[in-house]
Amino acid sequence: MASTPMWKIPGFTAVLIMGLTTLVVAEEERTRKAMLAIGSEEFQESCAACHGADASGRGELANKILKPPKDLTRGKCRPPCDSRLPKTG
């Protein structure tokens, strides 16, 4: 008796596509979380001393430099800071 190929079974393709989509979405979420973790670590190492851990522009070195650091919580950032950030969307 010949068996029916799996892709000819009704609904198999839909289930396969849903499963693959779930795997892709899960991988994208893991990648996004990893990128956020890397970005956070980079910010703490390279930026927080001046901009502050909360990015408010009031880091421990803020009053020791000639030009006050920007408050990054306002969403306005121009190069060089945003040119080093990974694109997330």
ABEGO torsion letter per residue (X at the ends): XBBBBAAABBGAAAAAAAAAAAAAAAAAAAAAAAAAAAAAAAAAAAAAAAAEAAGAGABAAAAABABBBBBAAAGBBBOAAAAABBBAX
